[in-house]
Amino acid sequence: MRRFEEQEIRDIYEVRAGLECLAVRLACFRITAEEIERLREHQRGGEAVLDQGDLEAYRLYNQKFHSAIIQAARNPELKLLMKQTSRKTQMLSAKTIRMTGRPLRAVQEHKQLIEYISMRNSAAAQQLMERHILSAMEDIFTHGLG
């Protein structure tokens, strides 16, 4: 598997955090009630696969969760930029989901994100999204997974 230099990881996660914070801010204002309900259903599915210990299904859940927020932002340029960075972020995310405790924290943060989005609380959603993304980066450094 490809190795990443520390600065490259920082650069990737800084860009990802910025884009996903923008996405969650826009989603807070543009998401429909039906999309919020689909996020909640998807969240329950993610919790179930995590309970079963199926990390591959969890990885797919995580990808789809973040993609759903990008979709709810309704900004084609943002979607394009996320697609450009997704290959590298998926390689790095595949490493972090195997860490003890990381998937459980992520699922809890996703659940809270859904609540902030449903309340249209963009400030809290952006703050949590930034912490969510950057803590994954810190986990990579802590566990030497770059």
C-alpha positions as CSV (number, residue, x, y, z in Angstrom):
1,M,0.0,0.0,0.0
2,R,1.2,3.5,-0.8
3,R,3.0,5.4,2.0
4,F,2.3,9.1,2.5
5,E,4.7,11.7,3.9
6,E,3.6,13.6,7.0
7,Q,3.2,16.9,5.2
8,E,1.2,15.3,2.4
9,I,-1.2,13.8,5.0
10,R,-1.6,17.2,6.6
11,D,-2.2,18.9,3.3
12,I,-4.8,16.3,2.3
13,Y,-6.7,16.5,5.6
14,E,-6.6,20.3,5.7
15,V,-8.2,20.4,2.3
16,R,-10.7,17.7,3.2
17,A,-11.7,19.4,6.5
18,G,-12.2,22.7,4.6
19,L,-14.3,21.1,1.9
20,E,-16.4,19.0,4.3
21,C,-17.0,22.0,6.6
22,L,-18.3,23.9,3.6
23,A,-20.4,20.9,2.7
24,V,-22.0,20.5,6.1
25,R,-22.6,24.3,6.3
26,L,-24.4,24.3,2.9
27,A,-26.3,21.0,3.8
28,C,-27.7,22.7,6.9
29,F,-29.6,25.1,4.7
30,R,-30.3,22.9,1.7
31,I,-31.0,19.4,2.9
32,T,-34.6,18.1,2.7
33,A,-36.5,16.4,5.5
34,E,-36.4,13.2,3.3
35,E,-32.6,13.4,3.1
36,I,-32.3,13.8,6.8
37,E,-34.5,10.7,7.4
38,R,-32.3,8.8,4.9
39,L,-29.2,9.9,6.8
40,R,-30.8,8.6,10.0
41,E,-31.6,5.3,8.4
42,H,-28.1,5.0,7.0
43,Q,-26.7,5.8,10.4
44,R,-28.7,3.0,12.0
45,G,-27.2,0.7,9.3
46,G,-23.7,1.9,10.1
47,E,-24.2,1.2,13.8
48,A,-25.5,-2.3,13.0
49,V,-22.5,-3.2,10.8
50,L,-20.1,-1.9,13.4
51,D,-21.8,-3.9,16.1
52,Q,-21.3,-7.0,13.8
53,G,-17.6,-6.1,13.4
54,D,-17.9,-5.9,9.6
55,L,-15.2,-3.3,8.9
56,E,-15.6,-3.5,5.1
57,A,-19.3,-2.7,5.4
58,Y,-18.4,0.1,7.9
59,R,-15.9,1.6,5.4
60,L,-18.7,1.7,2.8
61,Y,-21.1,3.2,5.3
62,N,-18.6,5.9,6.2
63,Q,-18.0,6.7,2.5
64,K,-21.7,7.0,1.8
65,F,-22.3,9.1,4.9
66,H,-19.8,11.7,3.8
67,S,-21.1,11.5,0.2
68,A,-24.6,12.1,1.3
69,I,-23.6,15.3,3.0
70,I,-21.7,16.5,-0.1
71,Q,-24.8,15.6,-2.1
72,A,-27.1,17.6,0.3
73,A,-24.9,20.7,-0.1
74,R,-26.1,20.9,-3.7
75,N,-22.9,22.4,-5.1
76,P,-21.5,20.7,-8.2
77,E,-18.1,22.4,-7.9
78,L,-17.8,21.2,-4.3
79,K,-18.7,17.7,-5.4
80,L,-16.1,17.8,-8.1
81,L,-13.4,19.0,-5.7
82,M,-14.2,16.2,-3.3
83,K,-14.1,13.6,-6.0
84,Q,-10.6,14.8,-6.9
85,T,-9.3,14.3,-3.4
86,S,-11.3,11.1,-2.7
87,R,-8.7,8.6,-3.9
88,K,-6.1,9.7,-1.4
89,T,-8.5,10.2,1.5
90,Q,-10.1,6.8,0.9
91,M,-6.6,5.2,1.1
92,L,-5.9,7.0,4.4
93,S,-9.4,6.4,5.8
94,A,-9.1,2.6,5.1
95,K,-6.2,2.7,7.6
96,T,-8.0,4.7,10.3
97,I,-11.1,2.5,10.4
98,R,-9.0,-0.5,11.6
99,M,-7.9,1.4,14.7
100,T,-9.4,0.4,18.0
101,G,-12.0,2.9,19.0
102,R,-11.9,5.1,15.9
103,P,-15.0,3.7,14.2
104,L,-17.1,3.9,17.3
105,R,-16.1,7.6,17.9
106,A,-16.8,8.3,14.2
107,V,-20.3,6.7,14.3
108,Q,-21.1,8.8,17.4
109,E,-19.9,11.9,15.7
110,H,-21.9,11.1,12.6
111,K,-25.0,10.8,14.7
112,Q,-24.4,14.2,16.3
113,L,-23.7,15.7,12.9
114,I,-27.1,14.5,11.7
115,E,-28.8,16.2,14.7
116,Y,-26.9,19.5,14.1
117,I,-27.9,19.4,10.4
118,S,-31.5,18.6,11.2
119,M,-31.5,21.6,13.6
120,R,-29.9,23.7,10.9
121,N,-27.1,24.5,13.3
122,S,-24.3,25.2,10.8
123,A,-21.8,26.6,13.3
124,A,-22.0,23.5,15.5
125,A,-22.0,21.1,12.5
126,Q,-18.9,22.8,11.0
127,Q,-17.1,22.7,14.3
128,L,-17.8,19.0,14.8
129,M,-17.0,18.1,11.2
130,E,-13.6,19.9,11.5
131,R,-12.8,18.0,14.7
132,H,-14.1,14.7,13.1
133,I,-11.8,15.0,10.1
134,L,-8.7,16.4,11.8
135,S,-8.9,13.8,14.6
136,A,-8.7,11.1,12.0
137,M,-5.5,12.8,10.8
138,E,-4.1,12.9,14.3
139,D,-5.0,9.2,14.7
140,I,-2.9,8.5,11.6
141,F,0.1,10.2,13.2
142,T,-0.4,8.7,16.6
143,H,-0.5,5.2,15.2
144,G,2.1,5.7,12.5
145,L,-0.2,4.7,9.7
146,G,1.0,7.2,7.0
